[in-house]
Amino acid sequence: MFTCSLTQVGTTSVLDLEGLAEVEHAAQVHAAMLRALTQSSRLEIRFAQGTQIGLPIMQLVCAAHRMARRLGRTVELSGASCHRVSHAVALAGFCGTPVGEGTALSDCVWNRRPS
């Protein structure tokens, strides 16, 4: 089972993901990320305990980060499974991949220390 919920906390949109997020959940996650980035200056993506994400969701996180940079906004990752998700992302080869022209590797959302 997978759940995706978006809440507003001040100027931050908090996107809570829980469960196994695969391709069939991509449209739901995409819509929530888009809504968050148009409403807020900061998007926090929280991975609940036991959350796992597939490649489509990894790609959406990268796309949200690119969009946030263009809009002068931020994307942060947090939650109980953040380290587990980051490990899966590294195995998939996403870590250290620049998100756009002129982007430093240190700015990659996957290379940042989770909060």
ZADO-269027 format. One line per 3 residues: for each residue x, y, z of C-alpha. Coordinates in Angstrom, 3 decimals, always signed. Example, Ala and Ser with C-alpha at 12.3 -4.5 7.8 and 13.67 -1.06 7.14 Angstrom:
<recs>
+12.300,-4.500,+7.800 | +13.670,-1.060,+7.140
</recs>
This chain:
<recs>
+0.000,+0.000,+0.000 | +1.197,+3.530,-0.805 | +0.056,+6.884,+0.547
+0.969,+10.363,-0.606 | -0.230,+13.431,+1.288 | +0.580,+17.121,+0.947
+0.261,+19.590,+3.818 | +1.232,+23.220,+4.257 | +3.342,+24.343,+7.239
+3.991,+28.072,+6.933 | +5.927,+28.639,+3.700 | +6.820,+24.941,+3.436
+4.848,+22.286,+1.613 | +5.396,+18.878,+3.213 | +4.943,+15.853,+0.964
+4.666,+12.669,+3.015 | +5.358,+9.430,+1.153 | +4.743,+6.063,+2.775
+4.982,+2.547,+1.410 | +6.219,+1.255,-1.936 | +6.108,+4.086,-4.492
+6.284,+2.699,-8.013 | +5.332,+3.759,-11.536 | +1.587,+3.499,-10.880
+1.959,+6.249,-8.234 | +3.988,+8.620,-10.406 | +1.040,+10.752,-11.570
-0.167,+11.258,-7.990 | +3.335,+12.173,-6.740 | +3.944,+14.436,-9.742
+0.710,+16.357,-9.159 | +1.518,+16.826,-5.458 | +5.064,+18.031,-6.199
+3.829,+20.458,-8.850 | +1.163,+21.829,-6.502 | +3.741,+22.199,-3.720
+6.278,+24.034,-5.867 | +3.679,+26.493,-7.149 | +2.360,+27.212,-3.629
+5.489,+27.313,-1.472 | +9.069,+28.499,-1.340 | +10.192,+25.156,+0.090
+9.200,+21.543,-0.536 | +10.081,+18.976,+2.101 | +9.723,+15.372,+0.958
+9.380,+13.077,+3.980 | +9.921,+9.365,+3.594 | +8.046,+7.438,+6.306
+9.537,+4.368,+7.980 | +9.765,+1.515,+5.476 | +9.192,+3.675,+2.402
+10.779,+2.484,-0.837 | +10.792,+4.324,-4.148 | +11.200,+3.100,-7.702
+13.039,+4.822,-10.546 | +10.030,+6.892,-11.708 | +9.762,+8.516,-8.269
+13.535,+9.112,-8.164 | +13.205,+10.886,-11.510 | +10.316,+12.987,-10.204
+12.384,+14.095,-7.199 | +15.162,+15.165,-9.599 | +12.658,+17.012,-11.799
+11.144,+18.757,-8.767 | +14.634,+19.825,-7.701 | +15.359,+21.252,-11.164
+12.047,+23.124,-11.180 | +12.653,+24.455,-7.671 | +16.086,+25.778,-8.697
+14.563,+27.569,-11.701 | +11.914,+29.143,-9.453 | +14.372,+30.077,-6.696
+12.852,+27.528,-4.307 | +14.261,+24.587,-2.382 | +13.639,+20.856,-2.075
+14.734,+18.993,+1.052 | +14.546,+15.302,+1.902 | +13.748,+14.001,+5.391
+12.083,+11.223,+7.321 | +12.747,+7.859,+8.908 | +13.535,+6.107,+5.610
+15.530,+8.934,+4.052 | +18.856,+7.099,+4.428 | +17.357,+3.887,+3.029
+15.942,+5.783,+0.046 | +19.275,+7.574,-0.480 | +21.041,+4.196,-0.545
+18.633,+2.912,-3.207 | +19.177,+6.098,-5.189 | +22.957,+5.586,-5.031
+22.570,+1.998,-6.247 | +20.484,+3.308,-9.153 | +23.332,+5.666,-10.097
+21.584,+8.947,-9.320 | +24.005,+10.308,-6.702 | +26.500,+12.780,-8.007
+24.609,+13.404,-11.219 | +24.333,+17.131,-11.961 | +20.727,+18.301,-12.293
+21.376,+20.800,-15.030 | +23.903,+22.860,-16.888 | +26.204,+24.735,-14.518
+25.041,+22.753,-11.492 | +27.664,+21.674,-8.987 | +27.617,+18.053,-7.851
+27.383,+19.269,-4.261 | +24.011,+20.849,-5.113 | +22.412,+17.553,-6.179
+19.389,+16.896,-3.946 | +20.555,+13.305,-3.425 | +24.023,+14.425,-2.246
+22.714,+16.645,+0.536 | +22.592,+15.429,+4.091 | +18.979,+14.521,+4.954
+17.383,+16.534,+7.726
</recs>
